[in-house]
Amino acid sequence: MTHYDIYAIGNALVDSEYEVSDSLLQVASVEKRHMTLIDAERRADLLKHVHGLHVRRTGGGSAGNTVVAVAQLGGRAFYSCRVADDELGAFYREDLVANGVATNLTHTKPAPGQTGSCMVMVTPDAERSMSTFLGATADLDHTALHPHDVAKSKVYYMEGYLAASPTGLDAALRGRAMARQAGVALAATLSDMSMINFCRPGLDAMVGNAESGTLDYLFCNEEESQVWCGSQDIAEICQRMGQMARVVCLTRGARGCVVIEGQNHTSVPAAPVKAVDTNGAGDMFAGAFLYATTQGHGHAHAAWLANQAAGQVVTQYGNRLTHGAIADIKARFAQHIA
């Protein structure tokens, strides 16, 4: 019997989100739409640029957002991550627990240090630009894994950002091997163009091959797929990406998504919304899609739910949905599949 629908491993980051102008990004030398790793000194410099601006603080991290989405929708999720023994670490642990996510953080006392954080700057065009200080999550390693729970899950999910950390990547791959041995489905996200450009070998290892086992589910957006394939031709991209996993979800923003299953490509329309903040949209998509598939729904229906949930996220500031919004999405999903 399975304990969890999703077992995920990723970076524990507390998001601080600011609404900024494009000119502020330029003055602060922040690369728009990308995730950039920063050190403590750079973080202190960026904080000066946003001093006095309103800030929203939430639990974050890509896979963290995904497992919260699964739990909010009614699924069972476990998250392996690492925080420090500080106020942000306590905030992050309590946020997971409050959202119904089981985690290794409730079993071990964190070490001294600084919990990872991400400065998310949102411009008027709804694009998010992230500056990430890894802090304690840079030392995430295999001790965060719970092998018994990995083996008793339906899907094992790896955050592509871990490709930037030798110990984090090692932990993700160890969990991957455990999951494969136990017959658990494998899933991953490419996460960001910066990971593809600078950490491709780590992502290749997550994606796998005939020897290590190929993925069951892969998530990426169109821009990431273009960088991965070195092409902007959607037909070529679908053909090549389709070789990387049994099911590939390629999100295309306002154009919805394409579910790629070998030679079969199913386009699913996006929810008609006005975007104000794209932070967390891809994470929500993955969470909603995996929730639906682990509840026995087909991939086209799962993509419909994922588009609706991601569409709702981009209509607001912040990466989490309210209980009311979740209930509305689930009600519309029930009508959709009826």
N, C-alpha and C positions, 0 to 999 in steps of 0.2 A: 504493500500500500504506500502511495506517495504521501510525503509530509507537505511538500510545497509545489505549487505550480511553477514558480520561477525561483531559481537560486542564482544570484548575480554577484559579481565581484567588480569593484571599481573604486574610484577616488571619492573620499568623503570631503566635500567642500561646502562651506557656508557661503551662499551667494549674497552679495551686496549689490543691489541694482540701482542704477542712476539713469535718469532721463537727461541726455546731453545733446549738444549741437554737433554737426559735422565739423565745425571749426574747432570745437574743443578737442575732438579726436585728433585733428591735425596738429594743434598746439602741443598736445600731450604725446604725440607720436605713437598713437594707438592704431594698429592695423585693423581696418574696418572688416567686419563679418568673420574674422578669424579668432581662434584661440591662441594666445601667446603665453608661454610660461615666463614668469617673472620671479625675481628674488626679492628679499625683504627690502632692500634699498630701493628698488624700482617701485615696489608697492607703496612705500612711504612717499615717493615722488608723485605717484598718481593720486594719492589721497589728497595732496595739496591742490591738485587741479579740480577736484570735485568737492572741496571744502565748502560747506554751506548749502550744498544741494540736498534735496530730500532723498533719503535712502530707504529701500525696502530690503529687509533681511529675511532670507528663507533658507531652509535646507536645500542643498543642491548636489552637484555632481551628476554626470550623465546617467550612469546606471542607477544611482540613488533616486533620481526623478522617475526612472522607468519602474522600479519596484514599488514606489509609492503609488504610481498610476495603477499598477496591477492590484495592489491592496485596496485602493479606493474603489475600484470597480467591483470588488468582491472576491478577488483571488487571494491565494496564499503565497507570500513572498519572504525570502531570506536574503539578507545583504551582508556580504563580507567586505569590511573596509577598515580604515585605521584613523583614529583621531588622537589628539594629545589631551593631557590632563589639564584642561583649561576651560574657560567659560564657553567658548565656541564648541569645544568637544562635547560638553554636557548638553548644549543646545541641539547639536546635531543628533546625538543619541536619543534625546527626548522627542525630537521631531519624528524620527523613524518609528519609535514605539507608539507615539500618539496616532500615527497613521496606520498602525497595524502591521508593521514590517518587523519580522524577527531578525536579529542581528547578533554577530559575534561580540558587539560592543557591550552587551548585557552580561557577558560571561567573563570578561577580563578587565582589569584595571589599566587604563591607558598610561603610557609613559609621559614624563614631563616634556614640554615643548610647545609648539604652536600648531593648532589645527589648521588644515588647509582652507584657503578662502579664494573666492573668485569675484573680481570686480566686473560686473556686467554693465556695459554702457549701451543704452538704447537710444538710437537716433530717430528723428521724426519719420523716417521711412520704414520704421519697425525693425530694422536690422539690429542685431546684437553683436557687440564686439567684446571679447572676454580676455581679461588679464588674470592669469591663474598663478597664485602662490601655493605651491603644493604643501609646504610645511610637513606635518607628520605623515601625510599620505605618500610622500616620496619614499618612505621606509616600509610601505605595505609589503608584506611577504607571505610566504605559505602558512605561517602560523595563524593567519586570519581565517584559513579554510576550516570548515567542519565536514570532513570526509563523509561521515554517516549521512548528513543532511544533503550533501551533493548527490549521493547515490539514491536518495529517496525523493528526488525532485523530478518533475516532468521535463523541464528545460534548464540548461546551464547557460547563463548569459554573460558574455565578456565585453567590457567597455574598451573600445579601441584606444582610448587615451592612455591605458596602461602600457602601451607599446613604448612610451617614453621613459618608463622606469624599469631598470633591469630586474629588481626584486619583484615589482608588481607584475611584470610580464611573466616571470618565472612562476609566480603564484597562480596567475590566470591559466597558464599552460599545464601546471600540475592539476588544477581543478578540472581542466579540460580532459586530461587523461583519465582522471577518476570517473568523470561523467561518462566518457565513452565506454570504459570498461563495464560500467553499470547499465549501459543501454539507455542513458539519458540523452535527450535531444540537445544538440549544440547550437548556440546562437551567438552572434557578435554584431557589433556596429563599427563602421569605419571611423566614426566620431567627428573627424575634422580634416580639412585639406592639409593642415600642417602635419598631422600624423602621417598622411600618405607621402608628403614630400620629404619628411625627415626621419620617419620611423617605419619605413616600408617593410623591412625584414621582420619586425615584431608583428605587424599586421598579417604578413604572409603566414607566420607561424600560427596565429589565431585562426585564420581561414582554413589552414590545413591542406592536406593532400591525401593521396590514396593510402599512404602508410599511417599517418596520424588520424585519418578519418576526416571527411569533408563536413562542412557545416550543414545543418538542417535549415537554419534561418540566418539571413544576412540583411542588415539594414544600412542604407546610405541615402544621401540626397543626390540630386542630379549633378550638382557641381563637384561633389566628391567622386562620383562615378566618372565624370569627364576627366578629372585629374588621374584617376586610377587607370583608365583605359587610354589616356592620351588622345582622346577623340571627342568631338561634339556631336557626332552622328548617333542619334538615339537608337537606330536599328542595330548598329555595330555594338553600341554599349550594352544593349539588352542581350545580344548574342554572347558577348564575352562575360558579362556579369552572371548570366545564367549558368555558366560553368562553375561558379564559385560556391554554390550552395543549392540545396534541394529547392528552397524557396528564397527568392531575393525580393525585398521590398525597396523600390526606388521611388523616393518621394520627390515631387516636382512643384512644391509650393501651391500656388493658386490653380495649377493644372492637375492637382490630385496626385495619384501615385500609379505606378505600374507594378503589378505582381508578376514576377518572372518565375516560371516553373519549366525549366528546360526550354523547349521551343514554343511553349504557350505563354503569351503575354497578355495579361488582363489589365486594362486601364480602369481605374476607379475614380470618379470625379471628387474634387475637393468640396468641402462645405462652403457655401457662398458667404463669406465673412469679410469684414474690413479689419485688416491686421494693424495692430499698434505695437506689438512686441513679439518677436519670434523666439525669444529665449525659452527653451524647454520643449518646443514643438516636436522635434524629432524624437526626444526621449518619451514624450507622451504617446506618440504614434507607436513606437516599439512596445510600450507597456500595454496599450489597448489592443494591439494586434496579438500579442502573445497571450494576453488574458483570454481573448475570444477563441484562439486556437486551442488553448488548454481546456476550454469549456466545451470543446467538440464542434465548434462552428467552422465552416469552410473558409478558405483563404479570401475569397472575394467579400464575404460578409465581414470577416475580421478586418479587412482593409477599409471597408465602409465605416465601421466603428472607429478605427484608428484615425481616419480622416476627420470624422466628426469631433473626436476628442482633441486632436491637434488643432483643428479649426477653432475650437472654443478657447484653447490656451492663447492663441495669438490675438484674440480680441481683448485681452486684458494685460495689465502689467503684472509680471510675476509668473513663476513656472508651475504653480499648483492650482488646481481647480477646487472650488467650494463643493461641499456635499450636495448643495442644491443643483449645481451644474452637472455633477456626476449623475444624480438621480434623473435629471432631464435627458441626458445622453442615453442612459440605459433604457429609459422609457421609449425613446425614439428608436433605439436599436431593436427592442422587442417588437415594435410595430413594423420595422423594416424586414425582419426575418419571418414575420407571421405569414 
